[in-house]
């Protein structure tokens, strides 16, 4: 079982309201808020990881610093499905955007250059993975996507240059000379990808808890680095044009009314998610 470090454990009491990602219309603002007004369309990842965002609700209180204008051209369902997974991919691959100490490693995470590099994304069809594919491609990388075979057409449409069906062959047995592996699965099996990476390359396990391989990576001359996504309205604002013009697309696996949140969690527990699951509020 993975245990969160004390620094990452939100202080809360039960009962709690789950959820961090939202998209909606501003219903009220504090007197000192100048950047937003009643009626604005906005989206956000709320207060993560410092507390639960209480986003499974009709009304949500959001710090202005966590908020950004909703991208035009996409609806609230797609905007709400973006923040946590897209910010995770962004902070791993483009810019971390904060200087909060990392409980999992002594050094800050630093993204690596992507243009002209070979990037392999494991778990490429999932929430973080399908954004990582698109961001790496946007930055000029050659992208290999690893997922089950039913996702190949989906991932090639998002820009993947090559595809490995992990149900037929282990990716680490066929991939080689990779500059960066983004392991969206992470955990204790992530070190298997070290054999696929060039000296001077990098391995980024998205889920760093329980991940091992740092010592072996150092012997191989490979950077092994992870970090924790943090809420950032400024980065969501920076990302907004990419969502608006379709450079980055949000895939919706399924959506459920708020009253059926349990069914959404049951769908998540089934695994093999393509993109994100969303809740809707009337």
Secondary structure, DSSP 8 states (H G I E B T S, - for coil): -----GGG-----SS-----EEEEE-----TT--S--TT-EEEEE-STTTS----SSSS----GGGEEE--TTS-HHHHHTTHHHHHHHHHHHT--------TT-SS-------TT-EEEEETTTSHHHHHHHHHHHHTT-EEEEEE-GGGHHHHHHTT-SEEEETTTS-HHHH--SEEEEEESS-GGGGGGGGGGEEEEEEEEESS-TT---HHHHHHHT-EE--------HHHHHHHHHHHHTTSS---EEEEEEGGGHHHHHHHHHH----SEEEEE--
